[in-house]
């Protein structure tokens, strides 16, 4: 089957995921009873088959988050992007499928996963993407990025570890490392990424709703303003447990809550807007970030699904 990335989910689907991905793992608990085969790899695809994607069969599995972050990142042709905790490269692959003229660096602490991200970049012909094995908080990171000629970035994105520090450990080291946060994870990651941004550069995060407050506080403390919050509704009328957050370094406008994206219909199928992002690779709320207006309007209420084709055509002409 196309793309066997399955995680436990607070947003279950009645059928196959339209992006050929699993559902988000924001509320999943570590699976303490499974012994992984460390190097067993599954073959799959992203974005309806347009992106080749291989990942470890056991341990941490890619969910919705990197695809959604890629859709929200307001990148344009010729810019440079960094992703912290990039895993096997899903976020950068999806972003460069929509905006092919980008250069990017994925930072991944696990050596096997970083190597897999590099292989995925090569398999998709992404010669301007690089994966490095490093901790996003490491003091050596700026020097390593400098060796790549990449000291500052136009955009940064991250899906930081979410599990509570006191959650039951997973028997799979790779999964536990990818998901378990420390008490200071959110402010530390926001601080590290803010230091790597160019003036007015954007930061995009995927977070469970319970971590939204510390994330907003960290953004304010480290100069990330003009923050937009995008709730991800599992179904109309149900609580959003997963959110996207996007802000701008040195942004001066106040924060605002956008209408968000409803993922499922009552029967469990994905909504038309969700499929446009997850399967067709369209951008999400691209226009709202490029205007200084903060007044409510019809365009600010709708999910603002941007055609991937029109965005590629626009960026090539810039």
C-alpha positions in Angstrom: 0.0 0.0 0.0 1.1 3.5 -0.7 2.8 5.1 2.3 2.5 2.9 5.4 3.0 5.6 8.0 0.5 4.9 10.8 0.5 6.4 14.3 -2.0 6.4 17.1 -4.2 9.4 16.8 -6.6 11.7 18.6 -8.1 12.4 15.1 -8.8 8.9 13.7 -9.8 8.4 10.1 -12.3 5.9 8.9 -10.3 5.1 5.8 -6.8 5.5 4.3 -5.1 8.9 4.8 -5.4 11.0 1.7 -1.8 12.1 2.0 -0.7 8.5 2.4 0.4 9.4 5.9 -0.7 8.3 9.4 -2.8 10.6 11.6 -1.2 13.0 14.1 0.4 11.6 17.2 -0.2 14.6 19.5 -2.1 12.6 22.1 -0.4 9.2 21.7 1.2 7.5 24.5 4.5 5.6 24.3 4.1 1.9 23.3 6.1 0.3 26.0 5.5 -3.3 24.9 6.9 -3.5 21.4 10.5 -4.4 20.6 11.6 -2.8 17.3 13.7 -4.1 14.5 15.9 -1.0 14.4 16.8 -0.9 10.7 13.6 -2.3 9.1 12.4 0.3 6.6 9.1 0.8 4.8 8.6 2.3 1.4 5.8 4.8 0.8 4.9 8.1 -0.7 3.6 11.6 0.4 1.2 14.0 -1.3 -0.8 11.4 -3.2 2.2 9.7 -4.6 4.2 12.6 -5.8 6.9 12.3 -3.1 8.9 9.1 -2.5 9.2 8.5 1.2 11.0 5.8 3.2 10.9 5.6 7.0 11.6 3.1 9.8 8.9 0.6 10.1 9.0 0.7 13.9 9.5 3.5 16.4 8.5 7.1 15.6 6.3 7.2 12.5 5.5 10.3 10.5 2.1 11.9 11.1 0.1 14.8 9.7 2.2 17.5 11.3 5.1 17.9 8.8 2.7 18.0 5.9 0.6 20.7 7.6 3.7 22.7 8.7 4.9 22.6 5.1 1.6 23.9 3.9 1.6 26.8 6.4 5.3 27.9 5.8 5.1 31.1 3.8 8.2 30.4 1.6 9.0 31.7 -1.8 11.3 30.7 -4.6 15.0 31.3 -3.8 14.6 31.4 0.0 16.3 29.2 2.6 14.5 27.0 5.2 15.6 25.1 8.3 13.6 22.4 10.0 14.5 21.3 13.6 13.8 17.6 14.3 13.2 16.9 10.7 12.9 13.1 11.0 13.1 11.4 7.7 12.5 14.7 5.8 8.7 14.7 5.3 8.3 18.4 6.0 11.0 19.7 3.7 10.1 17.3 1.0 6.4 18.5 1.0 7.5 22.1 1.2 9.9 21.8 -1.8 7.2 20.0 -3.8 5.1 23.1 -3.5 8.0 25.6 -3.8 10.7 23.8 -5.7 13.2 26.7 -5.7 14.0 26.5 -2.0 17.2 25.5 -0.3 16.9 23.8 3.1 18.6 22.1 6.0 17.0 19.5 8.2 18.5 19.0 11.6 17.9 15.6 13.2 19.5 14.2 16.4 19.2 10.5 15.5 21.9 9.4 13.1 19.9 6.7 11.4 17.0 9.0 10.8 19.2 11.8 9.5 20.8 9.3 7.1 17.3 8.3 5.9 16.3 11.9 5.4 19.4 12.4 3.2 18.4 9.3 1.2 14.9 10.6 0.8 16.2 14.0 -0.4 18.4 12.2 -3.0 15.6 9.9 -4.1 13.4 12.9 -4.9 16.1 14.9 -6.6 16.3 17.5 -3.9 19.9 18.5 -4.4 19.4 21.8 -2.5 18.2 20.0 0.7 20.7 18.7 3.3 20.2 16.7 6.4 22.7 16.9 9.3 22.9 14.8 12.4 22.8 17.3 15.3 20.8 18.5 18.3 19.0 21.8 17.5 20.3 23.0 20.9 23.9 22.1 20.3 26.5 24.9 20.6 28.2 23.4 17.6 25.2 23.9 15.3 25.9 27.5 14.1 29.4 26.4 13.0 28.1 23.4 11.2 25.5 25.5 9.4 28.1 28.0 8.6 30.2 25.3 6.9 27.2 24.8 4.6 27.0 28.5 3.9 23.8 28.8 5.8 24.1 31.1 8.8 20.6 32.7 8.6 17.3 31.4 7.2 14.1 33.0 5.8 11.9 30.3 7.5 12.1 27.8 10.3 9.7 25.0 11.1 9.6 22.4 13.9 7.4 19.8 15.5 9.0 19.7 18.9 8.8 16.7 21.2 5.5 16.6 23.0 5.3 13.8 25.5 5.4 14.8 29.1 8.7 14.3 30.8 7.1 11.8 33.2 5.3 9.8 30.5 5.9 6.0 30.4 9.1 5.3 28.5 8.9 3.6 25.2 11.0 0.5 24.6 12.0 2.0 21.3 14.8 4.5 21.8 14.2 6.3 18.5 10.5 6.9 19.3 11.2 8.0 22.8 13.9 10.4 21.8 11.7 12.0 19.1 8.7 12.5 21.3 9.7 13.1 24.9 10.1 16.7 25.9 12.1 18.2 28.7 10.6 21.0 30.9 12.4 23.6 28.8 11.9 22.1 25.4 9.5 24.6 23.9 11.3 27.8 25.0 14.6 26.3 24.2 13.6 25.3 20.7 11.9 28.7 20.0 15.0 30.5 21.2 17.4 28.4 19.1 15.3 28.8 15.9 14.7 32.5 16.4 18.5 33.1 16.5 18.8 31.4 13.1 16.2 33.6 11.4 16.8 36.5 9.2 15.0 39.7 10.1 11.2 39.2 9.4 11.8 35.5 8.9 9.0 33.2 9.8 8.7 30.4 12.5 6.1 27.7 12.1 5.4 25.1 14.8 3.0 22.2 15.2 1.9 21.7 18.8 -0.7 20.1 21.0 -3.2 22.7 22.3 -1.9 22.2 25.8 1.5 23.6 24.9 0.1 26.7 23.1 0.5 29.0 26.2 4.2 28.2 26.7 4.9 28.5 23.0 3.3 32.0 22.8 5.3 33.1 25.9 8.5 31.8 24.3 7.7 33.6 21.0 7.2 36.9 22.9 10.4 36.4 24.9 12.5 35.8 21.7 11.1 38.4 19.4 8.6 36.4 17.4 5.5 38.5 16.9 2.5 38.9 14.5 1.6 35.3 15.6 -1.2 33.5 13.9 -2.8 30.4 15.6 -4.4 27.8 13.3 -6.6 25.3 15.2 -6.9 21.9 13.6 -10.4 20.6 14.2 -10.7 16.8 14.1 -14.4 17.4 13.0 -16.8 20.3 13.0 -17.9 21.1 16.6 -15.2 19.0 18.3 -12.3 20.3 20.4 -9.0 21.0 18.6 -6.2 19.2 20.3 -3.6 20.0 17.7 -2.6 23.5 16.6 -0.3 25.2 14.2 1.5 28.4 15.2 3.2 30.8 12.8 5.0 34.1 13.7 7.5 36.5 12.3 10.8 37.6 13.8 10.5 41.3 14.9 6.8 41.2 13.9 4.9 44.0 15.6 1.3 43.1 15.0 -0.8 41.4 17.7 -1.6 37.7 17.7 -4.8 36.4 16.1 -6.7 33.1 15.9 -7.6 32.1 12.4 -10.5 30.0 11.4 -8.3 26.9 11.1 -8.7 23.7 9.2 -11.4 21.0 9.8 -9.8 17.6 9.0 -12.7 15.2 8.9 -16.4 15.0 7.9 -18.8 13.3 10.3 -18.4 9.9 8.6 -14.6 10.0 9.0 -13.6 11.0 5.5 -11.3 13.9 5.1 -12.8 17.3 4.2 -12.2 18.8 0.7 -9.9 21.4 2.3 -7.9 18.8 4.2 -7.4 16.7 1.1 -6.3 19.8 -0.9 -3.4 20.3 1.7 -2.6 16.7 2.6 -3.0 15.0 -0.8 -2.6 17.8 -3.4 0.1 19.8 -1.6 -1.7 23.1 -1.6 -0.5 25.9 0.7 -2.5 27.0 3.8 -3.1 30.6 4.8 -0.3 32.0 2.6 -2.0 35.3 1.8 -2.8 36.2 5.4 0.9 36.2 6.4 2.0 38.5 3.6 -0.3 41.4 4.6 0.1 43.8 7.5 -3.7 44.0 7.9 -5.1 42.5 11.1 -8.8 43.3 10.5 -11.3 40.5 10.0 -12.3 39.9 6.4 -13.9 37.2 4.4 -10.5 36.0 3.2 -9.2 35.7 6.8 -12.2 33.5 7.8 -11.7 30.9 5.0 -8.9 28.4 5.2 -7.2 30.1 2.3 -6.2 27.0 0.4 -3.6 28.1 -2.2 -3.1 26.1 -5.3 0.3 24.5 -5.4 0.5 25.0 -9.1 -0.3 28.7 -8.9 2.2 29.2 -6.1 4.9 27.5 -8.2 4.1 29.7 -11.1 4.1 32.8 -8.9 7.4 31.9 -7.3 9.2 31.2 -10.6 8.2 34.6 -11.8 9.8 36.4 -8.9 
